Amino acid sequence: MRVTQSMLSGNMLSNLTNSYETMAKYQDRISSQKKITRPSDDPVIAMKGITYRRNLQEVEQYKRNFSEAYNWMDNSDASLDKAGQALQRIRELVVQASNDTYDEGQRVSISEEIAQLKEHLGEIANTKMGDKYIFNGTDTLSKPVDVDVSPITVSGNSNPVQFELSKGVFISVNVNPQDAFSDEMFSDIEGLINSLGDPISNGDTLSPFLDKIEGHLTNITDARANLGARANRVELMESRIDEQEVISKKMMSENEDIDFEKVVTEMLAQESVHRAALSVGSRVIQPTLMDFLR
């Protein structure tokens, strides 16, 4: 086959074009710090990247859920702690009032303080986190306790408030209102207040209330213990999710990010090849009349 000048020139221009395209790819990789800038560059890397990015998005959502879960559980625990303190104070007052040396006026004063503590317990039961009541199951927009009615009633909504903290794993973050602030608790406190206001009340009539208050105090303690056990599990799950986040980011980086030193070295090598191609090409192109005259 006869090789013409035009064929040599055409091949040279084609090779130079390919060289420019290769250099452009290296420049894109260096500027973006990524192995590919479009899916067509490497479909396998692109598909893996979609999977790793989706996994990372799930992990980030779980971490946001952890924040919500901790907020809910911390508020619940703090409220139960205050409720326990209020019941402990009521218990101390019952012990004092059971002393037969206390007269009617002193017992009335004690009953007034217990009445205030009852109101305080109602306020604790109606604790809100933002615009949500935390002790009313899934009915977070309604008060669990109406302290303005007698007898005071507590919501029976026992539906758990759950957050997905790992794939397919849902953890309850709330406390059942009846487990902590039962109808019986408020009823017993009201009965205690009425008994203290009775002129004929004495240590014998008040002693049964001591056992009742201690029982409600135990309920608060048990509710906190149950909540604490779930909080410990949440902490363990968060640690595992943090590890998954690190692994997901590492795998995504290994899949997509360039080895900077390697790419720069390859680009410098390509530049050398490109210069050599230009040098050879300049000799292939047919000399001009001026070249002959030199």
BAZA-202881 format. One record per residue: residue number from 1; z, y negated, x of N, C-alpha, C, CB in turn. Coordinates in steps of 0.02 Angstrom, whole numbers, plus 50000, padded with zeros to 5 digits. Glycine has a CB too. Layout:
NUM,Z,Y,X,Z,Y,X,Z,Y,X,Z,Y,X
...
! end
This chain:
1,50000,50059,50043,50000,50000,50000,50000,49938,50045,50062,50000,49952
2,49958,49892,50026,49952,49830,50065,50008,49782,50046,49882,49797,50054
3,50046,49762,50096,50101,49714,50085,50075,49644,50098,50162,49730,50130
4,50076,49604,50046,50050,49536,50052,50106,49486,50065,50012,49516,49989
5,50086,49427,50084,50134,49374,50096,50174,49358,50033,50099,49311,50122
6,50139,49359,49976,50172,49342,49913,50225,49395,49895,50121,49336,49855
7,50210,49459,49912,50258,49512,49899,50321,49502,49941,50228,49581,49913
8,50312,49485,50005,50369,49472,50048,50411,49414,50022,50346,49458,50120
9,50376,49362,50001,50412,49303,49975,50449,49320,49911,50363,49245,49962
10,50417,49360,49868,50449,49379,49805,50511,49421,49816,50400,49418,49761
11,50506,49470,49862,50564,49512,49877,50621,49471,49907,50545,49568,49926
12,50602,49424,49950,50653,49382,49981,50690,49341,49929,50622,49337,50034
13,50653,49311,49883,50683,49269,49831,50727,49311,49784,50629,49233,49790
14,50704,49373,49770,50744,49417,49727,50810,49436,49760,50703,49481,49710
15,50805,49452,49825,50866,49470,49862,50914,49411,49868,50848,49496,49932
16,50887,49352,49878,50929,49292,49882,50964,49279,49815,50887,49231,49903
17,50926,49290,49761,50956,49281,49694,51015,49329,49683,50903,49292,49639
18,51004,49392,49703,51059,49442,49697,51119,49422,49739,51034,49512,49718
19,51104,49395,49799,51158,49374,49843,51197,49316,49813,51129,49354,49912
20,51161,49269,49783,51194,49213,49750,51239,49237,49692,51142,49162,49723
21,51213,49285,49654,51252,49312,49598,51316,49347,49622,51209,49362,49558
22,51309,49384,49678,51368,49417,49706,51420,49367,49729,51348,49463,49764
23,51396,49314,49763,51442,49262,49786,51475,49227,49727,51406,49212,49830
24,51437,49217,49673,51464,49184,49614,51521,49226,49583,51409,49172,49561
25,51512,49293,49584,51564,49337,49557,51628,49332,49598,51539,49410,49556
26,51619,49330,49665,51678,49323,49708,51714,49256,49695,51659,49329,49782
27,51674,49203,49686,51704,49138,49672,51741,49138,49605,51650,49083,49672
28,51712,49171,49555,51746,49176,49490,51812,49214,49496,51700,49212,49438
29,51812,49268,49534,51873,49307,49543,51927,49267,49578,51858,49371,49582
30,51907,49230,49629,51956,49191,49666,51985,49135,49623,51925,49162,49730
31,51942,49101,49585,51966,49045,49544,52008,49069,49485,51907,49005,49518
32,51991,49127,49456,52028,49152,49398,52086,49198,49418,51981,49189,49351
33,52084,49223,49480,52135,49271,49504,52130,49337,49467,52205,49241,49497
34,52074,49350,49433,52065,49411,49394,52005,49450,49421,52054,49394,49320
35,52009,49517,49411,51954,49560,49434,51891,49549,49393,51975,49633,49432
36,51900,49534,49329,51843,49524,49285,51853,49460,49246,51832,49584,49238
37,51798,49427,49228,51802,49367,49187,51772,49378,49118,51767,49309,49222
38,51738,49435,49110,51710,49452,49045,51710,49529,49039,51637,49424,49036
39,51716,49556,48979,51720,49629,48970,51662,49666,49001,51722,49645,48897
40,51603,49636,49002,51545,49671,49029,51550,49682,49105,51482,49632,49014
41,51594,49645,49138,51602,49654,49211,51628,49724,49226,51650,49602,49239
42,51675,49748,49185,51703,49816,49193,51737,49835,49128,51754,49819,49254
43,51701,49871,49084,51729,49889,49018,51794,49929,49022,51679,49929,48979
44,51802,49970,49074,51863,50011,49080,51923,49965,49091,51856,50062,49138
45,51917,49918,49138,51971,49871,49151,51985,49830,49089,51953,49825,49210
46,51933,49810,49054,51941,49769,48993,51980,49807,48940,51873,49748,48966
47,51964,49871,48929,51998,49910,48877,52071,49923,48896,51962,49977,48866
48,52082,49939,48960,52151,49948,48982,52191,49884,48974,52153,49972,49056
49,52159,49827,48989,52192,49763,48983,52214,49749,48911,52147,49707,49007
50,52171,49767,48863,52188,49758,48793,52250,49799,48775,52129,49777,48747
51,52252,49861,48798,52309,49905,48784,52374,49878,48815,52296,49976,48810
52,52370,49859,48880,52430,49833,48914,52454,49768,48882,52416,49822,48988
53,52407,49726,48862,52426,49662,48832,52458,49672,48763,52365,49616,48825
54,52432,49721,48726,52462,49737,48661,52533,49764,48670,52418,49788,48623
55,52543,49807,48720,52610,49833,48734,52658,49777,48753,52607,49885,48791
56,52633,49730,48792,52676,49674,48813,52693,49629,48754,52641,49633,48868
57,52646,49619,48709,52659,49579,48649,52713,49612,48606,52595,49569,48608
58,52711,49678,48601,52762,49714,48563,52831,49706,48596,52744,49789,48558
59,52832,49711,48662,52896,49703,48698,52923,49632,48687,52886,49716,48774
60,52880,49583,48690,52902,49513,48680,52929,49503,48609,52844,49464,48693
61,52899,49537,48560,52925,49533,48491,52993,49566,48486,52875,49566,48442
62,53001,49623,48520,53067,49656,48520,53120,49610,48551,53064,49723,48558
63,53102,49574,48604,53150,49530,48636,53170,49473,48589,53121,49502,48701
64,53122,49448,48550,53140,49397,48500,53186,49427,48447,53076,49369,48467
65,53174,49490,48429,53218,49523,48380,53288,49533,48408,53188,49591,48360
66,53292,49547,48474,53358,49554,48505,53397,49489,48499,53351,49573,48580
67,53364,49433,48509,53397,49369,48504,53425,49358,48434,53349,49312,48522
68,53385,49375,48383,53407,49369,48314,53465,49416,48300,53349,49383,48265
69,53460,49477,48325,53512,49527,48313,53579,49505,48344,53491,49596,48342
70,53576,49481,48406,53637,49458,48439,53668,49399,48400,53623,49437,48512
71,53625,49354,48378,53649,49295,48341,53686,49317,48278,53591,49249,48323
72,53656,49365,48242,53687,49389,48180,53753,49425,48194,53638,49436,48143
73,53752,49470,48243,53811,49510,48258,53867,49468,48288,53793,49567,48306
74,53850,49420,48330,53901,49377,48359,53935,49334,48306,53871,49332,48414
75,53895,49307,48259,53924,49268,48205,53968,49311,48160,53868,49236,48163
76,53946,49373,48148,53985,49418,48106,54052,49435,48140,53946,49483,48092
77,54049,49450,48205,54110,49468,48241,54159,49410,48243,54093,49490,48312
78,54133,49349,48256,54177,49290,48258,54210,49278,48190,54137,49228,48280
79,54172,49289,48136,54199,49279,48069,54252,49332,48053,54142,49283,48017
80,54239,49394,48072,54289,49447,48061,54352,49434,48101,54259,49516,48079
81,54344,49406,48160,54403,49390,48201,54446,49337,48165,54381,49363,48270
82,54414,49287,48137,54451,49235,48100,54483,49264,48038,54404,49177,48081
83,54448,49310,48004,54476,49342,47945,54537,49383,47964,54424,49387,47910
84,54533,49418,48020,54590,49457,48044,54650,49413,48059,54571,49497,48106
85,54637,49355,48089,54691,49309,48104,54724,49284,48039,54666,49250,48145
86,54683,49270,47988,54710,49246,47924,54753,49300,47892,54653,49225,47877
87,54729,49362,47892,54768,49417,47862,54832,49430,47902,54726,49481,47858
88,54827,49423,47967,54887,49432,48009,54939,49379,47992,54869,49428,48084
89,54917,49318,47979,54963,49265,47959,54994,49280,47891,54927,49197,47958
90,54953,49305,47844,54979,49323,47778,55032,49378,47786,54922,49347,47731
91,55018,49426,47829,55066,49480,47841,55133,49452,47867,55038,49531,47892
92,55129,49405,47914,55191,49375,47940,55229,49338,47885,55174,49326,47997
93,55193,49305,47841,55226,49268,47787,55258,49316,47736,55175,49223,47751
94,55225,49373,47724,55254,49423,47679,55320,49449,47708,55205,49481,47666
95,55320,49462,47774,55381,49486,47807,55437,49434,47799,55368,49501,47882
96,55419,49371,47809,55469,49318,47801,55495,49315,47730,55440,49251,47822
97,55449,49316,47681,55468,49309,47611,55508,49369,47587,55406,49300,47568
98,55499,49426,47619,55536,49486,47598,55610,49482,47616,55506,49549,47630
99,55627,49435,47658,55697,49424,47676,55734,49392,47617,55704,49380,47740
100,55784,49426,47591,55819,49402,47532,55859,49338,47543,55865,49456,47506
101,55862,49316,47606,55897,49253,47619,55854,49193,47600,55917,49248,47693
102,55788,49205,47589,55743,49151,47569,55754,49135,47496,55668,49170,47583
103,55758,49071,47480,55768,49052,47411,55700,49041,47377,55811,48988,47406
104,55702,49024,47313,55641,49016,47273,55596,48961,47301,55659,49000,47200
105,55625,48906,47323,55585,48851,47350,55548,48871,47413,55629,48791,47364
106,55580,48909,47456,55548,48931,47517,55490,48979,47503,55598,48964,47564
107,55501,49022,47453,55448,49069,47435,55388,49033,47403,55475,49123,47387
108,55402,48981,47366,55347,48941,47337,55306,48909,47392,55375,48886,47289
109,55340,48884,47443,55304,48854,47501,55261,48906,47535,55355,48824,47551
110,55288,48967,47542,55249,49021,47573,55189,49038,47529,55293,49084,47583
111,55199,49039,47463,55144,49055,47418,55088,49003,47423,55168,49060,47345
112,55107,48940,47433,55057,48887,47440,55016,48896,47504,55091,48818,47440
113,55049,48916,47558,55012,48929,47620,54966,48989,47612,55060,48940,47679
114,54990,49041,47579,54948,49100,47568,54888,49084,47524,54990,49157,47537
115,54898,49039,47475,54843,49017,47433,54788,48983,47474,54868,48970,47377
116,54810,48943,47523,54762,48911,47567,54726,48962,47611,54797,48858,47611
117,54763,49012,47633,54732,49065,47674,54683,49106,47633,54786,49111,47703
118,54697,49115,47569,54650,49150,47525,54585,49111,47520,54681,49161,47455
119,54590,49045,47512,54530,49002,47510,54492,49007,47576,54549,48929,47495
120,54531,49009,47630,54501,49014,47697,54462,49079,47704,54555,49008,47752
121,54490,49134,47680,54456,49199,47682,54391,49197,47642,54502,49254,47657
122,54393,49162,47585,54333,49156,47545,54279,49117,47582,54348,49121,47479
123,54299,49065,47618,54251,49026,47657,54221,49068,47714,54284,48963,47686
124,54264,49109,47745,54239,49153,47799,54189,49203,47771,54299,49190,47833
125,54205,49231,47712,54159,49280,47682,54092,49248,47665,54190,49309,47618
126,54092,49182,47654,54030,49146,47638,53999,49113,47699,54044,49093,47585
127,54015,49139,47758,53986,49113,47820,53910,49116,47818,54013,49151,47881
128,53878,49062,47840,53805,49059,47842,53781,49053,47915,53778,48999,47800
129,53723,49083,47927,53688,49075,47991,53622,49042,47974,53678,49145,48028
130,53619,48977,47987,53562,48939,47963,53567,48932,47887,53495,48974,47982
131,53518,48959,47851,53520,48957,47778,53534,49026,47748,53455,48929,47751
132,53559,49072,47789,53571,49140,47766,53645,49158,47767,53531,49190,47809
133,53668,49188,47712,53736,49214,47710,53738,49282,47745,53762,49221,47635
134,53784,49290,47792,53783,49350,47834,53823,49408,47806,53809,49333,47902
135,53861,49396,47752,53902,49451,47724,53880,49468,47652,53976,49431,47724
136,53815,49465,47639,53792,49482,47572,53731,49528,47575,53774,49420,47533
137,53732,49575,47622,53677,49623,47627,53611,49587,47635,53676,49668,47566
138,53561,49611,47598,53494,49582,47602,53486,49521,47557,53442,49633,47585
139,53535,49508,47514,53533,49449,47470,53562,49390,47508,53571,49462,47403
140,53526,49368,47559,53553,49319,47605,53553,49247,47579,53514,49320,47669
141,53524,49237,47520,53520,49169,47492,53575,49157,47440,53453,49157,47461
142,53616,49207,47426,53669,49200,47376,53738,49209,47409,53660,49252,47320
143,53787,49173,47383,53855,49180,47408,53882,49249,47391,53900,49125,47380
144,53914,49283,47438,53944,49347,47422,54010,49340,47383,53956,49387,47485
145,54043,49283,47390,54108,49273,47358,54109,49206,47322,54165,49276,47411
146,54130,49209,47259,54139,49148,47220,54213,49134,47214,54105,49154,47148
147,54237,49086,47253,54309,49073,47255,54333,49029,47197,54327,49039,47321
148,54286,49007,47156,54304,48962,47101,54319,48999,47036,54249,48912,47089
149,54313,49065,47037,54327,49105,46977,54388,49148,46989,54266,49148,46957
150,54418,49170,46935,54476,49215,46940,54468,49272,46890,54544,49176,46928
151,54472,49334,46911,54484,49354,46981,54422,49345,47025,54507,49427,46985
152,54433,49335,47089,54378,49328,47136,54342,49394,47142,54404,49304,47205
153,54276,49392,47139,54235,49452,47147,54192,49447,47209,54191,49465,47084
154,54181,49503,47240,54141,49507,47301,54077,49544,47287,54181,49541,47359
155,54022,49521,47315,53957,49553,47305,53959,49626,47325,53902,49516,47345
156,53922,49666,47288,53918,49737,47304,53853,49756,47339,53924,49778,47241
157,53816,49705,47363,53753,49718,47398,53768,49751,47465,53712,49653,47407
158,53755,49815,47469,53769,49852,47531,53706,49867,47571,53805,49917,47515
159,53649,49837,47551,53587,49850,47587,53591,49822,47658,53527,49819,47549
160,53572,49862,47707,53578,49839,47777,53524,49789,47796,53575,49899,47824
161,53543,49741,47837,53495,49695,47868,53476,49726,47935,53525,49622,47877
162,53412,49743,47943,53391,49781,48001,53338,49743,48041,53364,49849,47981
163,53340,49754,48106,53289,49728,48152,53259,49787,48191,53318,49674,48199
164,53193,49784,48201,53161,49835,48242,53169,49814,48315,53084,49844,48223
165,53207,49852,48353,53222,49835,48422,53186,49879,48472,53296,49839,48434
166,53151,49929,48447,53109,49972,48487,53060,50004,48438,53151,50027,48528
167,53007,50034,48463,52956,50059,48418,52985,50110,48370,52898,50090,48458
168,52987,50092,48305,53012,50137,48254,53088,50143,48250,52984,50204,48264
169,53124,50103,48290,53197,50106,48290,53225,50042,48259,53225,50116,48363
170,53258,50050,48201,53286,49993,48166,53363,49996,48169,53262,49991,48092
171,53394,49941,48187,53467,49937,48193,53495,49888,48141,53487,49916,48265
172,53547,49910,48106,53580,49866,48057,53625,49817,48095,53622,49907,48006
173,53620,49753,48077,53658,49702,48114,53712,49669,48070,53611,49649,48141
174,53715,49688,48007,53762,49654,47962,53822,49699,47946,53728,49633,47898
175,53871,49670,47912,53931,49705,47890,53931,49707,47814,53996,49671,47917
176,53942,49766,47786,53946,49774,47714,54002,49730,47687,53957,49849,47694
177,53987,49685,47639,54040,49640,47615,54101,49676,47588,54012,49596,47561
178,54092,49733,47556,54149,49770,47528,54191,49803,47582,54125,49822,47478
179,54162,49813,47641,54200,49843,47696,54249,49794,47727,54152,49869,47750
180,54233,49730,47722,54276,49679,47754,54312,49636,47703,54235,49635,47799
181,54276,49613,47652,54305,49567,47602,54298,49598,47533,54270,49497,47604
182,54341,49646,47519,54336,49684,47456,54367,49646,47398,54368,49752,47463
183,54348,49668,47337,54380,49640,47277,54455,49650,47280,54351,49673,47213
184,54475,49710,47304,54547,49726,47306,54585,49679,47352,54556,49798,47329
185,54554,49657,47406,54589,49613,47453,54607,49547,47418,54545,49599,47515
186,54559,49517,47386,54573,49454,47352,54620,49464,47292,54508,49420,47328
187,54612,49521,47258,54657,49536,47202,54729,49545,47225,54633,49600,47165
188,54738,49579,47281,54805,49590,47308,54836,49524,47331,54804,49640,47366
189,54796,49481,47361,54822,49417,47384,54843,49374,47324,54770,49379,47427
190,54802,49375,47271,54820,49338,47211,54884,49365,47180,54762,49341,47159
191,54890,49432,47179,54952,49463,47154,55012,49443,47195,54945,49538,47153
192,55002,49438,47261,55057,49417,47306,55078,49346,47290,55035,49424,47379
193,55028,49302,47280,55044,49232,47265,55083,49227,47200,54979,49190,47260
194,55061,49265,47149,55097,49263,47085,55168,49290,47092,55058,49305,47033
195,55176,49343,47132,55242,49372,47142,55289,49324,47177,55237,49437,47181
196,55262,49287,47226,55303,49239,47262,55325,49181,47216,55264,49210,47321
197,55285,49167,47165,55303,49114,47119,55350,49136,47065,55242,49086,47088
198,55365,49201,47062,55411,49227,47011,55483,49217,47035,55397,49303,46997
199,55524,49183,46996,55593,49169,47018,55635,49231,47031,55628,49127,46965
200,55616,49287,46999,55657,49347,47007,55631,49393,47063,55661,49386,46942
201,55580,49371,47098,55552,49414,47152,55602,49419,47209,55485,49386,47177
202,55600,49476,47242,55644,49488,47299,55609,49531,47351,55711,49520,47277
203,55646,49552,47400,55616,49593,47452,55585,49657,47427,55667,49609,47503
204,55616,49688,47376,55590,49751,47349,55523,49741,47314,55640,49782,47301
205,55515,49685,47279,55452,49672,47243,55396,49650,47290,55463,49620,47188
206,55415,49623,47347,55364,49598,47394,55344,49650,47446,55390,49536,47429
207,55387,49698,47460,55372,49748,47513,55307,49786,47501,55429,49797,47517
208,55290,49806,47439,55227,49842,47429,55166,49803,47451,55219,49861,47356
209,55170,49736,47448,55113,49695,47468,55102,49699,47544,55123,49622,47446
210,55156,49713,47580,55149,49718,47653,55102,49776,47671,55218,49728,47686
211,55110,49833,47638,55067,49890,47652,54994,49874,47632,55091,49952,47613
212,54986,49838,47577,54919,49821,47554,54884,49775,47604,54921,49788,47485
213,54920,49724,47627,54891,49677,47675,54874,49712,47741,54939,49618,47689
214,54918,49757,47762,54904,49796,47823,54843,49840,47815,54965,49839,47843
215,54834,49866,47754,54774,49907,47741,54710,49865,47746,54779,49938,47672
216,54712,49804,47719,54653,49760,47723,54641,49737,47795,54662,49699,47677
217,54696,49728,47832,54689,49710,47902,54656,49766,47941,54758,49692,47933
218,54674,49828,47923,54643,49887,47955,54568,49889,47939,54677,49951,47932
219,54550,49872,47877,54480,49871,47857,54440,49822,47900,54472,49853,47783
220,54469,49763,47912,54437,49713,47954,54428,49740,48025,54477,49647,47955
221,54480,49771,48050,54478,49799,48118,54425,49854,48124,54547,49827,48138
222,54422,49897,48073,54372,49951,48073,54302,49922,48069,54384,49999,48014
223,54292,49870,48029,54226,49839,48023,54205,49809,48090,54227,49784,47968
224,54251,49778,48125,54236,49750,48191,54219,49805,48241,54294,49708,48217
225,54256,49860,48237,54244,49916,48283,54174,49945,48272,54297,49970,48275
226,54156,49953,48208,54090,49979,48191,54036,49932,48215,54084,49990,48116
227,54047,49867,48204,53998,49817,48227,53993,49817,48303,54018,49747,48202
228,54050,49824,48337,54050,49825,48410,54013,49885,48438,54120,49825,48435
229,54019,49943,48404,53983,50003,48427,53908,49992,48422,54004,50064,48385
230,53886,49960,48368,53815,49946,48360,53792,49894,48411,53800,49921,48289
231,53835,49845,48426,53818,49795,48475,53809,49826,48545,53872,49740,48478
232,53851,49875,48561,53844,49910,48625,53778,49947,48629,53902,49959,48635
233,53758,49977,48574,53694,50012,48573,53636,49963,48582,53685,50052,48508
234,53643,49905,48550,53591,49853,48556,53584,49832,48629,53607,49792,48511
235,53640,49825,48664,53638,49805,48735,53602,49858,48777,53708,49795,48761
236,53614,49921,48763,53580,49975,48800,53505,49974,48786,53610,50043,48781
237,53488,49962,48722,53417,49959,48704,53383,49899,48737,53409,49957,48628
238,53419,49843,48740,53389,49784,48771,53375,49796,48845,53436,49723,48762
239,53420,49831,48878,53410,49847,48949,53347,49889,48958,53471,49885,48977
240,53337,49936,48913,53277,49979,48917,53214,49938,48903,53282,50038,48869
241,53217,49893,48854,53160,49851,48838,53143,49805,48897,53173,49810,48775
242,53194,49779,48931,53183,49737,48990,53145,49776,49043,53249,49710,49018
243,53163,49839,49052,53129,49881,49100,53056,49893,49079,53165,49949,49109
244,53046,49903,49014,52978,49913,48989,52936,49850,49000,52979,49930,48914
245,52967,49791,48993,52931,49729,49004,52907,49724,49076,52975,49668,48986
246,52952,49741,49123,52934,49738,49194,52877,49786,49209,52995,49755,49238
247,52881,49847,49181,52830,49897,49193,52763,49875,49163,52850,49965,49163
248,52765,49848,49102,52703,49826,49068,52669,49770,49108,52719,49802,48997
249,52709,49722,49132,52681,49667,49171,52651,49693,49237,52734,49614,49185
250,52686,49741,49268,52661,49769,49331,52595,49806,49321,52713,49817,49361
251,52592,49846,49268,52530,49884,49255,52473,49837,49237,52541,49935,49198
252,52487,49785,49198,52435,49737,49180,52411,49700,49242,52460,49688,49127
253,52458,49683,49287,52439,49648,49348,52396,49692,49393,52501,49624,49385
254,52416,49755,49400,52378,49801,49442,52308,49813,49414,52415,49868,49450
255,52302,49810,49348,52238,49822,49316,52192,49762,49320,52249,49841,49243
256,52220,49701,49314,52178,49642,49307,52178,49595,49368,52199,49604,49248
257,52234,49588,49402,52239,49539,49455,52205,49563,49519,52313,49523,49470
258,52175,49515,49554,52140,49532,49615,52188,49539,49674,52086,49479,49631
259,52164,49575,49725,52198,49574,49790,52167,49515,49828,52189,49643,49830
260,52202,49458,49828,52173,49396,49852,52144,49402,49922,52226,49341,49851
261,52183,49430,49969,52159,49435,50038,52096,49477,50042,52214,49465,50083
262,52094,49532,50003,52036,49576,50005,51974,49542,49978,52050,49639,49964
263,51982,49505,49922,51924,49472,49892,51898,49417,49937,51943,49443,49823
264,51943,49379,49969,51921,49326,50014,51883,49356,50073,51981,49285,50040
265,51908,49411,50100,51874,49445,50156,51805,49468,50135,51915,49504,50181
266,51800,49497,50075,51735,49521,50051,51687,49463,50040,51744,49560,49985
267,51713,49407,50016,51670,49349,50005,51644,49320,50071,51708,49294,49966
268,51687,49318,50121,51665,49294,50187,51611,49340,50216,51724,49290,50236
269,51620,49405,50205,51569,49453,50228,51503,49441,50191,51593,49526,50218
270,51508,49428,50125,51448,49416,50086,51414,49351,50108,51465,49413,50012
271,51453,49301,50127,51424,49239,50151,51385,49251,50216,51479,49186,50163
272,51411,49294,50259,51376,49310,50321,51310,49345,50306,51420,49355,50366
273,51312,49392,50258,51251,49426,50238,51201,49377,50209,51266,49482,50187
274,51227,49330,50169,51184,49281,50137,51150,49236,50189,51224,49238,50087
275,51188,49214,50239,51158,49172,50292,51105,49211,50330,51213,49147,50340
276,51119,49274,50344,51069,49315,50379,51006,49322,50338,51098,49385,50395
277,51014,49331,50272,50956,49338,50228,50915,49274,50228,50978,49356,50157
278,50950,49216,50228,50914,49152,50230,50876,49144,50295,50963,49094,50220
279,50908,49165,50350,50876,49159,50416,50813,49202,50420,50925,49178,50471
280,50820,49265,50396,50762,49310,50398,50708,49285,50350,50783,49381,50379
281,50730,49262,50292,50682,49239,50243,50641,49180,50266,50717,49221,50180
282,50672,49136,50305,50636,49077,50330,50580,49097,50377,50684,49029,50365
283,50587,49156,50408,50534,49179,50453,50480,49218,50416,50564,49223,50508
284,50499,49245,50358,50451,49284,50320,50400,49239,50285,50486,49328,50268
285,50425,49181,50261,50380,49135,50226,50325,49112,50273,50419,49074,50198
286,50263,49110,50247,50205,49094,50288,50214,49027,50323,50141,49094,50245
287,50203,49025,50390,50211,48962,50426,50161,48910,50401,50202,48973,50502
288,50179,48849,50407,50135,48794,50387,50094,48772,50446,50176,48734,50358
289,50044,48728,50434,50002,48701,50488,50044,48665,50540,49949,48654,50459
290,50095,48631,50518,50139,48595,50564,50174,48643,50612,50190,48553,50526
291,50192,48703,50586,50225,48752,50629,50178,48773,50687,50247,48813,50589
292,50113,48781,50670,50066,48800,50723,50055,48744,50773,49999,48820,50692
293,50057,48682,50750,50045,48625,50794,50102,48613,50842,50033,48563,50752
294,50162,48640,50829,50220,48627,50873,50209,48661,50940,50285,48652,50841
! end
